[in-house]
Amino acid sequence: MKIQRPGFTLIEAIIYVAIISTILTVSLYFVWNIIGSQIKSGAIIETNQAARYIQQTIAYDFHRAKTLNQISTDQVIITLVDNAQISYVFDRDNKNMTRQVNQETPVVINTAVVAVDGQWSNLSTTQSSTIGLVLQIDYRTTVEQTEWQANISLNTSYDLLLAP
């Protein structure tokens, strides 16, 4: 007669460990995939928001422009209808874009988590004053995984509605 002892046999323990290991491995893969997707999504959202904010700020000022004072690849200076002088400058060393009103301290108009670079161009004709902007915005990350990085390139132009 066989004696019934409480507990597991060695085979039962091995099967139990194999099932639990498989479940944990599959779960860990899905959790890691979800975390990676959230990080990528956050990087894309931050990059797109920075691009939208920069474009809206520039468009707002350019639509109130009275005169185009100076344009180079790094800088554009305009005078608004209220005689405020606005300057947009690409800070190539720090990968930022600054906006300066009159002689006040320049303000960085992008967040610290994105790097901004670009160049201005004068697309004006005798009939219109048009400024071209090529803008490159990169998400700043210390991780080398390419799926966690994001960037956006924009090529746009602004018509200055120069007031008389």
Protein Blocks (a to p, Z undefined) as FASTA:
>chain_A
ZZddedddfklmmmmmmmmmmmmmmmmmmmmmmmmmmmmmmmmmmmmmmmmmmmmmmmmm
mmmpfbdfbdcfkbccdddfkopacdddddfknopacddehjbccddfbdfkbccddddd
dfbdfkbccdddddddddddfbfbfklgccddddddddddddZZ
